[in-house]
Amino acid sequence: MASNGPGPALLHYAQEELAAAVDALDAFGGRLHAGVHRARKAMRRTRATLAMGRTTLGPGARVVDRALRRVNRSLSQLRDAHALVETLDRLADKQQDAATQQILQRARRAAAARRSELENDAQCLQSVVDARSVLSALRAALSGLPWAALTPDELDVGLAHTTHRIVKALARVVDTDTEVAWHAWRRRVRRLSQQHRARNAAGLAGELTEFDKSLAEKMGDLQDLQLLLDACNADSPFDKDDRDALDTFAKEQLHKQRRRLLSVATHRVATASHSTRPPAPQRPVRT
């Protein structure tokens, strides 16, 4: 019997995202990094879609979700190498202090050299080939899930669950101000946006009002600075003096950006916490 619910449309949406991911990974040379970025976004969107209906979609959805998570992580080294170059470009463009700008430009050259090494690394390239194969299989596996049983009400519960997790994550940010807490909050805000995108693709009304694009952009600035800070570790592509200077720069900028972001976001999340009751218990979803 044909379903009148949102399930078939969501299945089509998820399969199209994974098809786009497979196509995106069929790219090498200068197109490799853009392809990896597109594929990782598509996998996150698919995981967000599965999470909305996880109770109904059952254990098969959890298997697909875990496999997507593993594939996404297998491509993180390539993505981070390219993202670091992009981050250094953005930071240098915004920086007015000449000495700091020179450090950022030297770091950019070092990061670009590391990126080039990975573009030609056999193990990294094999991870792309392997990812394409796994994603093709997972795309086919999606059709075996009980999408026809999904209802709009369950999707609303899924959205409420994500919103409630955002509120809890922000509380941890306020209490601890740790990178783990900030990262969890960023992921959950992103997932809410992805779930609204999936609902819209299924023809369901609804707008993302609590967390707009300006907030996402500010959180992107945080992610850039954290990526730079992480690159100042023992395996850093930067030389010792530049690494120390960049470590100090990234920490100072992170502190400033976090204070600004909290002042913007706390009111919005507090409003959401008053209007959103905790949803019915669901199986925990790792994001």
Protein Blocks (a to p, Z undefined) as FASTA:
>chain_A
ZZfbfklmmmmmmmmmmmmmmmmmmcghjllmmmmmmmmmmmmmmmmmmmmmmmmnomml
mmmmmmmmmmmmmmmmmmmmmmmmmmmmmmmmmpmblklmmmmmmmmmmmmmmmmmmmmg
mklmmmmmmmmmmmmmmmmmmmmpcfklpcfklmmmmmmmmmmmmmmmmmmmmmnopakl
mmmmmmmmmmmmmmmmmmmmnopacddfklcfklmmmmmmmmmmmmmmmmmmmklcbdfk
lmmmmmmmmmmmmmmmmmmmmmmmmmmmmmmmmmpccddddddddZZ
